[in-house]
């Protein structure tokens, strides 16, 4: 019997949005602790994530799927079940953001796209993979929310957009309800709400689409508003993710964990 309560040996884990960014970081961290990791993404770079895992002695399975599409998710679930009939952990990490702007700047098309990727995908993947999760009798779903689900934010200039904040607030509600519905079936459901973290896919997209003056204003805001005085990194999140994926969190469900350097506490 493994005496390390943070061990993931023998656990099968699915990570969506695993081609790069937070998803890749989570997948690598889980594999290092002994898990078999199925990496799901619409981006072919998901193969690179799996190659990195296997290069380090881990086991991984790349699965190409648009997680906002019901048929694609159904196919993904069937492919996974052909390799592992039991699932222990699902990390609903896939997400996108549109350029910052206030409500009048947001198109219906962008609203629909963000809600589909960030919220509909959580519903579809959880529903499709729930039977496999319940077989383990000790399962965990980890949903990626955001501190923007917990607070409104407008520091005098556009820094986010309503579709993203709304989708993540929906993730929090989904997390609490699913946790209560299946609490007696051996399923825990929790959410991680990151604050500003550099090095993520969303962060790189923001940097690439912004002018230097906009980036400076954003960085000045971060420096002045986060009590710890700096952004986090993807690696900073792995400890919390491993905790929620492991038996160390066996009595924790229905919670959203802010991981933001104290931003929501200030």
Secondary structure as UniProt FT lines:
FT   TURN            5..6
FT   TURN            9..10
FT   STRAND          12..16
FT   HELIX           21..32
FT   TURN            33..34
FT   STRAND          36..41
FT   TURN            44..45
FT   HELIX           46..55
FT   TURN            56..57
FT   STRAND          59..64
FT   TURN            67..68
FT   HELIX           70..83
FT   STRAND          89..92
FT   HELIX           103..105
FT   HELIX           108..115
FT   HELIX           116..120
FT   HELIX           121..136
FT   STRAND          139..144
FT   HELIX           147..149
FT   HELIX           162..181
FT   HELIX           183..185
FT   STRAND          187..194
FT   STRAND          197..198
FT   HELIX           201..209
FT   HELIX           212..225
FT   TURN            227..228
FT   STRAND          232..233
FT   HELIX           234..237
FT   HELIX           238..245
FT   HELIX           247..249
FT   TURN            250..251
FT   STRAND          256..259
FT   TURN            261..262
FT   HELIX           263..265
//
